Amino acid sequence: MTIRRSPAGETQPAGRLADFLKQVAGGEASPPSGQCNACCFDLNVELDAAEAKRLDHFVQDGKSILSRDENGACTYLDSRGMCSIYEDRPKSCRAFDCRSTRFTLIDMVASAISPAYDKAVAQWTYAEPEDDEELRVWRVMAEARKSYLESIPRQGATTDMSAHVVAAGVLSKTIERLPGRLGRELRKQAKKTMDRS
């Protein structure tokens, strides 16, 4: 089984940052990545107790981790490289959006997962800010990114989604700090999402 992504050199539009933040706040971020499965390789996908009861896993440092085969592929990829449990996939997979490291520019400071995954993430391109509101979102995120990166200890890249954890922290700080109507809307949506969890 091989990692599938867009042909080399092709780019994928990631969309507008404000729209992406709305998806994140709503707990419904899902990349328009088509058939890409790069995130299904070499990741430690942590399972909660209920997921660990129904899915094959191994235990590492006291955490239940979704099983992978000898090539690092998720054992739930079928022969075509598609997720065989997509409708019932773990929460970690549902919440995972590879655009997060690209939008927050975390992919520029550290290798996220592996060279193959990094190539897939590098294909995302984001739209230039179209108006003052979008430009403000980018500025607030730049401040949140700087603040968040300064608040955590420096550590090397690992295969446990650490770059995505950092990106999620930056996105949360951005939503928390964003002024105006959009900020209020995102915080309200994020609270609803947290209440549903």
C-alpha positions in Angstrom: 0.0 0.0 0.0 1.3 3.5 -0.8 0.7 7.0 0.4 -1.6 8.7 -2.1 -1.6 12.5 -2.5 -1.9 14.9 -5.4 0.6 14.5 -8.2 4.0 16.1 -7.4 4.0 19.9 -8.0 0.3 20.3 -7.9 -1.2 22.5 -5.2 -4.5 22.2 -3.4 -6.5 25.3 -2.3 -6.9 25.2 1.5 -9.5 28.0 1.4 -9.9 31.2 3.5 -8.5 31.3 7.0 -11.8 32.7 8.5 -13.8 29.9 6.9 -11.3 27.3 8.2 -11.6 28.8 11.8 -15.4 28.5 11.5 -15.0 24.8 10.7 -12.6 24.3 13.5 -14.8 26.1 16.0 -17.8 23.9 14.8 -15.8 20.7 15.2 -16.3 20.0 11.6 -13.0 20.8 9.9 -12.4 18.3 7.1 -9.9 18.9 4.4 -11.1 18.8 0.8 -8.2 16.4 0.1 -10.0 14.0 -2.2 -8.2 10.6 -2.1 -5.1 11.7 -0.1 -4.3 9.3 2.7 -0.9 10.6 3.9 -2.2 11.2 7.4 -3.0 7.5 7.7 0.7 6.6 7.9 3.1 6.9 10.8 0.7 8.7 13.1 0.0 7.7 16.7 -3.8 8.0 16.8 -4.8 8.0 20.4 -8.1 6.3 21.3 -10.5 6.9 24.1 -11.6 4.0 26.3 -14.7 3.2 24.2 -12.8 3.3 20.9 -10.1 1.0 22.4 -12.8 -1.6 23.2 -13.9 -1.8 19.6 -10.7 -1.1 17.6 -7.4 -2.9 17.3 -4.7 -1.0 19.1 -1.5 -1.2 21.1 -0.6 0.5 24.4 2.3 3.0 24.5 3.1 5.1 27.5 -0.2 4.1 29.0 -2.2 5.3 26.0 -4.2 3.2 23.5 -2.9 3.8 20.0 -4.7 2.7 16.8 -2.8 -0.2 15.3 -0.5 0.2 12.3 1.0 -2.4 10.0 4.7 -3.1 9.4 4.8 -0.2 6.9 3.3 2.3 9.3 -0.1 2.3 7.6 -3.3 2.3 9.7 -4.6 -1.3 9.8 -8.0 0.0 8.8 -6.9 1.1 5.3 -8.4 -1.2 2.7 -6.6 -2.6 -0.3 -7.3 0.7 -2.2 -5.8 2.8 0.6 -9.3 4.0 1.7 -10.5 4.1 5.3 -12.6 1.0 5.9 -14.1 2.5 9.1 -14.6 6.0 7.9 -18.1 6.4 9.2 -17.0 5.0 12.6 -13.5 6.4 12.7 -11.9 7.6 16.0 -12.5 11.1 17.3 -8.8 11.9 16.8 -9.2 11.1 13.1 -12.4 13.1 12.8 -10.8 16.2 14.4 -7.6 15.9 12.4 -7.1 18.4 9.6 -3.7 18.6 8.0 -4.5 22.1 6.9 -4.0 23.2 10.5 -0.2 23.0 10.4 -0.2 24.9 7.0 -2.5 27.7 8.1 -0.7 28.3 11.4 2.7 28.0 9.6 3.8 25.3 12.1 4.9 23.3 9.1 7.6 26.0 8.4 9.3 25.5 11.8 9.3 21.7 12.3 8.7 18.6 10.4 5.2 17.6 11.2 5.2 13.8 10.9 7.4 12.4 8.1 8.9 13.5 4.8 6.0 12.0 2.8 3.4 13.7 5.1 5.3 17.0 5.0 5.1 16.9 1.2 1.4 16.4 1.3 0.9 19.3 3.7 3.1 21.5 1.6 0.7 21.2 -1.3 -1.9 23.3 0.5 -2.1 26.9 -0.6 -4.2 29.5 1.1 -6.0 32.4 -0.3 -4.7 36.0 0.1 -6.8 38.1 2.5 -9.6 39.6 0.5 -10.8 42.2 3.0 -9.8 43.9 6.3 -11.6 41.2 8.4 -9.5 38.4 6.8 -6.3 40.4 7.2 -7.2 41.0 10.9 -7.7 37.2 11.4 -4.2 36.6 9.9 -2.6 39.2 12.2 -4.3 37.8 15.3 -3.2 34.4 14.4 0.4 35.6 13.9 0.3 37.0 17.4 -1.3 33.9 18.8 1.3 31.7 17.1 4.2 33.7 18.5 2.7 33.8 22.0 1.9 30.0 22.0 5.3 29.0 20.6 7.0 31.1 23.3 4.9 29.4 26.0 5.9 25.8 25.3 9.2 24.0 25.7 11.1 23.4 22.5 11.1 19.7 21.5 11.9 17.7 18.4 9.4 16.5 15.9 7.7 13.2 16.8 5.2 11.0 15.2 2.4 11.6 17.8 0.8 14.6 16.0 2.9 17.0 18.2 2.9 19.6 15.3 -0.9 19.3 15.2 -1.2 19.7 18.9 0.8 22.9 18.6 -1.3 24.0 15.6 -4.5 23.3 17.6 -3.2 25.4 20.4 -2.5 28.3 18.0 -6.0 28.0 16.5 -7.6 28.0 19.9 -5.6 31.1 21.0 -6.6 32.8 17.7 -10.3 32.1 18.3 -9.9 33.3 21.9 -8.2 36.5 20.9 -10.1 37.5 17.8 -12.1 40.7 18.2 -15.4 41.8 16.7 -18.4 39.9 15.4 -16.3 37.0 13.9 -14.5 36.4 17.2 -17.8 36.3 19.1 -19.3 34.0 16.6 -16.3 31.6 16.7 -16.2 31.5 20.5 -19.9 30.8 20.7 -19.6 28.0 18.2 -16.5 26.6 19.9 -18.4 26.5 23.2 -21.4 24.7 21.6 -18.9 22.1 20.2 -17.2 21.6 23.6 -20.6 21.2 25.3 -21.5 18.5 22.7 -18.3 16.5 23.5 
